[in-house]
Amino acid sequence: MRRLAYNRKTPGSVEPVLPRTTSVLQRYGSALLLALAMPAVPAQPAHAAAAQLERGNGPEPSTLDAHRCQEVACGNVLRDLYEGLVTEDAQGRLMPGLAERWTVSADGRTWTFALRPGLRWSNGEALDAAQVVASFRRAFAPATAAPFGELFDALDGAQAVQAGDLPPERLGVSAPDPRTVMFRLTRSASLPALLTLPIAFPVYLPAVQNYGPQHTQPGRLVSNGAYRLAAWTPQANLVVEKNPNFHDAAGVALARVRFHVTEDAAAELQRFAAGDLHITEVVPPQPLAALRERFGEQLRLSPYLGAFWFGLNTTQPPFRPACASARCREQALALRRALTMAIDRDKLTRYVTGLGETPAYGIVPPGIAGYAPAAMPWASWPQAQREAHARALYRHAGYSDEHPLVLELRYNTSTPHRRLALAVAAMWKQTLGVQVRLRNEEWKVFVQNRKQRAITQAFRGGWIGDLPDARNFLAAFANDGPLNWMGYDDAGYRERLARADAAATQAARNAWLRAAEQRLLNDNSAIPLYFYTSKHLVSRRVRGFEPNALDRHASRWLSLTP
């Protein structure tokens, strides 16, 4: 599961209040270009030879236990080693995996999956429905502590089993016969999309029983995907080789793939330029024009299912109404809306982020099949009109040049986050006269303060999708849980999510989810800023690398030209 990146610095350092100036943003943009400048490196040799695909993969995988994986580094490898009932093609579209087909009941609560005939593990043993069910029970057993278990809250008994309140046998997964797996849900959910997550991969339980945590080592790990584990050198690389027992082995072009540990993005770029890597996991911040000039079409930027926003703490002043009257509520809303409208998102994405990000006027990013994202009602207005309206709202909320809002904007320290905070603070100052104090904190301190909602006012937020489902972006705001950093509390919002959960069809579910998102946006407790892009360098020799919203690129779809 992807989350926002962070860098560490001394916790609690404070930036000075920004002065009023019309040139802060321009100077800021120039400083950004200078800060991102790096020594030029030669483009990748056109005829670099390789016997296998060389992939940058970021940090060392924390585990190859599919049920315990929670980050991209292990997920990339596990999607080569395993296959769930449902999988994805190169474009990220859902397609049959272990299951050759599936059906859902009219009420959306019962799903039935028919397995392919003749399925086998990488060691040649047969794989049937009973083993899939046993693997699910192991995934939700309390001892496994699967980090993605919360995403399966619609699965009957899942939360109670994971909490230890019910035995694993009570989980809503069953095998009526060797080629059928059935799921019972308590509400409608995008179950096929959930089944592409590592927690839903079948794990070879005899190896788990014999070797415990060491079942993930080469020679012990038995998988069922397009590849099997061949070697693992800690803090260096991991090699997978083609699995001859995979049901579509004939369609797998690459015989071997080596995943390299590449924690330093700048060093990863240099290794790509030298021909040591065919694909990078990321691209370090640099001016886009310079990257395009250096690497041309090898630079791959595409929309990514992630949203960056600033949150406003609605449990504390100034964003909580000062009294219970309608006027107080109206003034608090006017202030939140003024801050939202005063930001020029086009300038942010052009001069500050600068790697293909798109301005955001909603919480749910584009790219989710069947879902039409909501947007701020004024998203089509010219920026000058937005700013004029923002100034009127600011005055209506009781603020002026003589009585300015003094606001603290909190973020976890990293250079990109600081640049973005500086730019937004400058816009608030120039357009409204808000006096902004920037406070940066080390990641753990920031996360704790944001969660407690005691001293935060405005803060950095956002979400990277775990699956292509709008509910994944909206669910946190429906309760008072640890992810509702804004303290958003609205009965109408909760009602719309509940109606989405009760919907009998996907179309009706998406309509109610969109209504919930629109209500959240109309309340202006979150300030959408931009939608993410995925960023990779891909050799001209690589074929089959296609953009997709979740930025997943299984090696089975890739090939290398001479």
C-alpha positions in Angstrom: 0.0 0.0 0.0 1.5 3.3 -1.1 1.7 6.2 1.3 3.2 9.6 1.1 6.9 9.8 1.3 8.7 11.7 4.0 12.2 12.9 5.0 13.5 13.4 8.5 14.6 16.6 10.2 14.7 18.1 13.7 11.1 17.9 15.0 9.2 21.1 15.8 11.3 23.7 13.9 9.3 26.8 12.9 9.4 28.9 9.8 8.9 32.7 10.2 5.7 34.4 9.2 5.8 35.2 5.5 5.9 38.9 4.4 3.4 40.4 1.9 5.0 40.4 -1.6 3.8 39.9 -5.1 7.0 38.1 -6.2 7.3 35.3 -3.6 6.0 32.7 -5.9 8.2 33.7 -8.8 11.3 33.7 -6.6 10.2 30.4 -5.1 9.9 28.9 -8.6 13.4 30.0 -9.5 14.8 28.6 -6.2 13.1 25.3 -7.0 14.8 25.0 -10.4 18.2 25.7 -8.8 17.6 23.3 -6.0 16.6 20.5 -8.3 19.5 21.0 -10.7 21.9 18.0 -10.9 25.0 17.2 -12.9 24.1 15.9 -16.3 24.6 12.2 -16.9 24.8 10.5 -20.3 21.7 8.9 -21.7 21.5 5.1 -21.6 23.6 3.2 -24.1 21.4 2.1 -27.0 22.9 -1.4 -27.1 23.3 -2.2 -23.4 23.2 -6.0 -23.2 21.3 -7.9 -20.5 20.4 -11.6 -20.0 17.5 -10.6 -17.8 15.3 -7.7 -16.9 16.9 -5.4 -14.4 14.3 -3.5 -12.3 14.9 -0.8 -9.7 12.6 -1.6 -6.7 13.2 1.1 -4.1 14.0 -0.2 -0.5 14.6 -3.7 0.6 11.3 -5.7 0.7 10.2 -5.9 4.3 8.8 -9.4 3.7 7.8 -11.9 1.0 5.0 -13.2 3.2 2.1 -12.1 0.9 -0.3 -11.7 3.9 2.1 -9.4 5.7 3.2 -7.2 2.9 2.1 -3.5 3.2 4.5 -1.6 0.9 5.3 -1.2 -2.8 8.7 -2.9 -2.6 7.3 -6.3 -1.5 4.1 -5.8 -3.6 6.1 -5.5 -6.8 7.8 -8.8 -6.2 4.8 -10.7 -4.8 2.8 -9.8 -8.0 5.4 -11.7 -9.9 5.5 -14.7 -7.5 1.8 -15.1 -6.9 -1.6 -14.7 -8.5 -5.0 -14.2 -6.8 -8.4 -15.3 -7.9 -8.5 -12.0 -9.9 -5.5 -10.2 -11.4 -4.8 -7.2 -13.7 -3.5 -6.8 -17.2 -0.8 -4.4 -18.2 -3.3 -1.5 -18.4 -4.5 -2.3 -14.8 -7.8 -3.8 -16.0 -9.3 -6.6 -13.9 -9.0 -10.0 -15.5 -9.3 -13.7 -14.5 -6.5 -15.0 -12.4 -6.9 -18.3 -10.6 -10.6 -18.0 -11.3 -11.6 -18.3 -14.9 -14.9 -16.6 -14.2 -17.1 -15.3 -11.3 -20.7 -14.2 -10.6 -22.4 -12.0 -8.0 -25.8 -12.3 -6.5 -28.5 -9.7 -7.2 -28.0 -8.1 -3.7 -24.3 -7.9 -4.2 -23.6 -9.9 -1.1 -22.6 -13.4 -2.4 -19.7 -13.8 -4.9 -18.9 -17.2 -6.5 -15.6 -17.9 -8.3 -14.9 -20.9 -10.5 -11.2 -21.9 -10.6 -9.3 -22.8 -13.7 -8.8 -26.5 -14.2 -5.4 -28.0 -13.5 -3.9 -25.3 -11.3 -0.6 -26.1 -9.7 1.9 -24.6 -7.2 5.4 -23.9 -8.4 6.6 -27.2 -6.9 4.1 -29.1 -9.2 1.5 -29.9 -6.5 -2.2 -29.4 -7.2 -3.9 -26.2 -6.1 -7.6 -26.3 -5.3 -10.4 -24.3 -3.7 -9.9 -25.7 -0.2 -6.3 -24.4 -0.2 -7.5 -21.0 -1.2 -10.0 -20.9 1.6 -7.4 -22.2 4.1 -5.0 -19.4 3.0 -7.7 -16.8 3.5 -8.3 -18.1 7.1 -4.5 -17.9 7.7 -4.5 -14.3 6.3 -7.1 -13.1 8.8 -5.9 -15.1 11.8 -4.9 -12.7 14.6 -1.3 -14.2 14.7 -0.8 -13.2 11.0 -1.6 -9.5 11.8 -2.3 -8.8 8.1 -2.0 -5.0 7.6 -4.6 -5.0 4.7 -7.2 -6.8 6.8 -9.1 -3.6 7.4 -9.8 -3.2 3.7 -11.9 -6.4 3.9 -14.4 -5.0 6.4 -17.2 -6.0 4.1 -16.2 -9.7 4.3 -18.5 -11.5 6.7 -16.6 -12.2 10.0 -13.3 -10.7 8.8 -13.0 -8.0 11.5 -14.1 -10.4 14.3 -11.8 -13.1 13.1 -8.8 -10.8 12.9 -9.7 -9.4 16.4 -9.8 -12.9 17.8 -13.5 -12.8 18.6 -14.4 -15.5 16.1 -12.4 -18.6 15.0 -11.0 -18.5 11.4 -13.5 -21.1 10.3 -16.3 -18.5 10.7 -14.7 -16.3 8.0 -17.2 -15.7 5.1 -15.2 -17.8 2.6 -16.0 -21.4 1.7 -15.3 -24.1 -0.9 -18.4 -26.0 -1.9 -16.3 -28.2 -4.2 -12.6 -28.3 -5.3 -13.1 -25.7 -8.1 -15.5 -23.2 -6.4 -14.7 -20.5 -3.9 -17.6 -18.5 -2.4 -17.5 -15.2 -0.4 -20.3 -13.8 1.9 -20.3 -10.0 2.3 -22.2 -7.8 4.7 -22.4 -5.0 2.3 -21.7 -4.3 -1.4 -18.0 -3.9 -2.1 -15.6 -4.1 -5.1 -14.5 -7.6 -4.2 -12.7 -8.4 -7.5 -10.5 -5.4 -7.0 -9.8 -6.3 -3.4 -8.7 -9.8 -4.5 -5.8 -8.3 -6.4 -4.1 -7.3 -3.1 -1.3 -9.5 -1.7 -3.4 -10.5 1.4 -5.7 -12.3 -1.0 -2.9 -14.4 -2.6 -2.9 -18.1 -1.8 0.1 -19.1 0.4 1.5 -22.6 0.4 0.6 -23.6 4.0 2.9 -26.7 4.3 5.9 -24.4 3.9 4.5 -22.0 6.5 4.0 -24.9 8.9 7.4 -26.4 8.3 9.5 -23.2 8.2 7.5 -20.5 9.9 8.8 -17.0 9.0 11.6 -18.6 7.0 9.2 -20.0 4.4 9.9 -16.9 2.3 13.5 -17.9 1.6 14.8 -19.2 -1.7 14.4 -23.0 -1.9 11.4 -22.8 0.5 9.0 -20.3 -0.9 6.4 -22.1 -3.0 4.3 -19.8 -5.1 1.7 -20.0 -7.9 2.4 -17.0 -10.1 4.3 -16.4 -13.3 7.6 -16.6 -11.5 9.3 -18.4 -8.6 12.0 -17.2 -6.2 15.5 -18.0 -7.4 17.8 -15.9 -5.2 17.7 -13.1 -2.6 20.8 -11.2 -1.6 19.7 -8.9 1.3 20.2 -5.1 0.7 21.3 -5.9 -2.9 18.9 -7.7 -5.2 16.3 -10.4 -5.5 16.0 -12.7 -8.6 12.8 -14.5 -9.8 12.7 -17.0 -12.6 9.9 -18.2 -14.9 7.5 -20.7 -13.2 6.9 -23.6 -15.7 3.8 -24.7 -13.7 2.1 -21.4 -14.2 -1.2 -21.8 -16.1 -0.1 -19.2 -18.7 3.6 -20.0 -18.7 3.7 -19.9 -22.5 2.6 -16.3 -22.4 5.5 -15.2 -20.1 8.3 -13.7 -22.2 11.0 -13.0 -19.6 13.0 -15.9 -18.2 14.4 -14.0 -15.3 13.9 -10.7 -13.5 16.3 -9.1 -11.0 14.8 -6.6 -8.6 17.5 -4.2 -7.3 17.4 -2.4 -4.0 17.5 1.3 -5.0 16.8 3.4 -2.0 18.7 6.5 -3.4 16.6 7.8 -6.3 19.5 9.9 -7.7 21.8 6.9 -7.6 19.1 4.8 -9.3 18.9 7.4 -12.1 22.6 7.2 -12.6 22.5 3.4 -12.8 19.8 3.6 -15.4 21.8 6.1 -17.4 24.8 3.7 -17.3 22.7 0.8 -18.6 22.6 -1.1 -15.3 18.8 -0.9 -15.0 16.0 -1.2 -17.6 13.3 0.3 -15.3 13.6 2.6 -12.3 11.1 2.6 -9.5 11.1 6.4 -9.2 12.6 9.5 -10.7 14.2 12.0 -8.4 13.0 15.7 -8.4 14.6 17.6 -11.3 13.3 20.1 -13.8 11.0 18.4 -16.2 12.5 20.0 -19.2 16.0 18.8 -18.3 14.7 15.2 -17.7 13.0 15.2 -21.1 16.0 16.5 -22.9 18.2 13.9 -21.3 16.0 10.8 -21.5 13.3 11.6 -24.1 10.6 9.0 -24.4 12.3 6.9 -21.8 10.8 9.2 -19.2 7.4 7.8 -18.4 4.9 10.1 -16.5 1.3 9.0 -16.2 -1.7 9.7 -13.9 -1.5 7.8 -10.6 -4.3 7.0 -8.2 -3.3 9.5 -5.4 -4.5 12.8 -4.2 -2.6 15.5 -2.2 -4.5 17.9 -0.1 -4.3 20.2 3.0 -6.7 19.4 5.8 -8.3 21.9 8.2 -8.9 20.8 11.8 -12.7 21.4 12.3 -12.5 20.4 16.0 -10.5 23.6 16.9 -10.7 27.3 16.1 -10.6 29.0 13.7 -12.3 26.3 11.5 -14.8 25.1 14.2 -17.7 27.5 14.5 -17.3 29.9 17.5 -20.9 29.4 18.6 -23.9 27.2 17.8 -25.8 29.9 15.8 -26.3 29.6 12.0 -24.2 32.8 11.5 -21.2 31.3 13.3 -21.4 28.1 11.2 -21.7 30.2 8.1 -18.6 32.3 9.0 -16.5 29.2 9.7 -17.5 27.7 6.3 -16.8 31.0 4.6 -13.2 31.0 6.0 -12.6 27.5 4.9 -13.9 28.2 1.5 -11.9 31.4 1.1 -8.6 29.5 1.9 -9.6 26.9 -0.7 -10.4 29.3 -3.5 -7.3 31.5 -2.9 -4.9 28.8 -4.1 -3.7 28.8 -7.7 -3.4 25.1 -8.4 -2.2 25.7 -12.0 0.9 27.5 -10.7 1.5 24.9 -8.0 1.6 22.1 -10.6 3.5 24.1 -13.1 6.2 25.6 -10.9 6.3 23.7 -7.6 5.6 20.0 -8.3 6.4 20.2 -12.0 6.4 16.5 -13.0 3.1 16.1 -14.6 0.8 16.4 -11.6 -2.6 17.8 -12.4 -4.6 20.4 -10.4 -7.1 18.8 -8.0 -10.6 20.0 -7.2 -11.8 16.8 -5.6 -10.6 14.1 -3.2 -11.0 11.1 -5.5 -8.6 11.1 -8.4 -9.7 10.3 -12.0 -9.0 6.8 -13.4 -11.5 4.7 -11.4 -13.7 2.7 -13.8 -17.4 3.7 -13.6 -16.8 6.6 -11.2 -17.2 10.2 -12.2 -15.3 12.2 -9.5 -16.9 15.2 -7.9 -15.4 18.7 -8.0 -15.6 22.0 -6.2 -18.5 24.0 -7.7 -16.2 26.8 -8.8 -13.6 24.6 -10.5 -14.3 26.1 -13.9 -14.0 29.7 -12.8 -10.9 31.8 -13.9 -8.4 32.2 -11.1 -9.0 36.0 -10.8 -12.7 35.3 -10.2 -11.9 32.7 -7.6 -9.6 35.1 -5.8 -12.1 38.0 -5.8 -14.8 35.6 -4.3 -12.2 34.4 -1.8 -11.6 37.9 -0.6 -15.3 38.5 -0.1 -15.7 35.3 1.9 -12.7 36.2 4.0 -14.3 39.5 4.9 -17.6 37.8 5.6 -15.8 35.5 8.0 -14.7 38.6 10.0 -11.1 39.1 8.8 -9.4 42.0 7.2 -6.0 43.7 6.7 -6.5 45.2 10.2 -7.6 41.9 11.7 -5.8 39.2 9.7 -6.1 35.5 10.2 -3.0 34.1 11.9 -2.7 30.5 10.8 -0.2 27.6 11.4 0.4 25.2 8.5 2.0 22.0 9.7 3.8 19.4 7.5 6.2 16.6 7.9 9.6 17.8 6.8 10.8 17.2 3.3 12.0 19.5 0.6 9.0 19.0 -1.7 6.5 19.5 1.2 8.3 22.7 2.4 8.3 24.1 -1.2 4.6 23.4 -1.5 3.8 24.9 1.9 5.8 28.0 1.1 4.0 28.5 -2.2 0.5 28.1 -0.6 1.4 30.3 2.3 2.5 33.0 -0.2 -0.8 32.7 -2.1 -2.8 33.0 1.1 -0.8 36.1 2.1 -1.0 37.8 -1.2 -4.6 37.2 -1.9 -6.2 37.4 1.5 -3.5 38.9 3.9 -3.4 35.7 6.0 -0.3 35.6 8.3 1.0 32.0 7.9 3.5 30.3 10.2 5.0 27.1 8.8 5.7 24.3 11.3 7.7 21.3 10.1 8.0 18.1 12.2 9.7 14.8 12.0 7.4 12.1 10.5 6.4 10.3 13.7 5.8 13.5 15.6 3.8 15.0 12.7 1.6 11.8 12.4 0.9 11.8 16.1 -0.1 15.5 16.2 -2.2 15.2 13.1 -4.1 12.2 14.5 -4.7 13.8 18.0 -6.2 17.0 16.4 -5.2 19.0 19.5 -2.7 21.5 18.2 -3.1 21.3 14.5 -4.9 24.0 12.4 -4.0 23.4 8.8 -1.9 20.4 7.8 -0.5 18.3 5.0 -2.7 15.4 4.1 -3.5 13.1 1.2 -4.0 9.5 0.2 -2.6 6.9 -2.3 -5.1 4.4 -3.4 -4.9 0.7 -2.3 -7.3 -0.3 -5.0 -9.3 1.5 -7.7 -12.3 2.3 -5.6 -13.6 5.7 -4.6 -14.6 4.4 -1.2 -11.0 3.8 -0.4 -10.5 7.6 -0.5 -13.7 8.5 1.3 -14.3 6.0 4.1 -12.0 7.6 6.7 -14.1 10.7 6.9 -17.2 8.8 7.9 -16.1 8.0 11.5 -14.0 9.4 14.3 -11.1 7.0 13.5 -7.4 7.6 13.4 -7.4 8.6 9.7 -10.1 11.3 10.1 -7.4 13.9 10.7 -9.8 16.8 10.1 -12.3 15.6 12.7 -15.0 15.8 10.0 -18.4 15.0 11.4 -21.4 15.2 9.2 -24.5 13.0 9.4 -25.4 13.6 5.7 -22.0 12.4 4.6 -22.3 9.2 6.7 -25.8 8.6 5.3 -24.5 8.8 1.7 -21.7 6.3 2.4 -24.2 4.0 4.1 -26.5 4.1 1.0 -23.5 3.3 -1.2 -22.7 0.3 1.0 -26.3 -0.9 0.7 -26.5 -0.4 -3.1 -27.4 -3.4 -5.1 -25.5 -2.4 -8.3 -22.1 -0.8 -8.9 -23.7 2.1 -10.8 -25.9 3.0 -7.8 -23.0 2.5 -5.4 -20.8 4.9 -7.4 -23.6 7.5 -7.6 -23.9 7.5 -3.8 -20.2 7.7 -3.4 -20.0 10.7 -5.7 -22.8 12.3 -3.7 -20.8 11.7 -0.5 -17.6 13.2 -2.1 -19.6 16.3 -3.3 -20.9 16.9 0.3 -17.4 16.6 1.7 -16.1 19.1 -0.9 -18.9 21.5 -0.3 -18.0 21.6 3.4 -14.4 22.6 2.5 -12.7 20.8 5.4 -10.2 19.4 3.0 -8.4 21.6 0.4 -7.5 19.5 -2.7 -4.3 20.6 -4.3 -3.1 18.1 -7.0 -3.4 14.5 -8.2 -0.2 12.5 -8.4 1.7 11.1 -11.3 3.8 7.9 -11.5 7.3 8.6 -12.6 9.7 6.0 -14.1 12.6 5.7 -16.5 12.0 2.8 -18.9 14.6 1.6 -21.4 13.8 1.6 -25.1 14.4 -2.1 -25.0 11.4 -2.8 -22.7 8.1 -3.7 -24.3 4.8 -4.0 -22.6 5.2 -1.3 -19.9 1.8 0.4 -19.9 0.6 3.3 -17.7 -2.1 2.4 -15.2 -3.8 4.2 -12.3 -2.3 2.0 -9.6 1.2 2.0 -11.1 1.5 -1.8 -11.1 3.7 -3.4 -13.7 3.9 -7.2 -13.4 6.9 -8.7 -15.2 4.7 -11.3 -17.0 3.5 -8.5 -19.4 7.0 -7.2 -20.2 9.7 -8.3 -22.7 13.1 -7.2 -23.9 14.2 -6.5 -27.4 17.8 -7.2 -28.5 
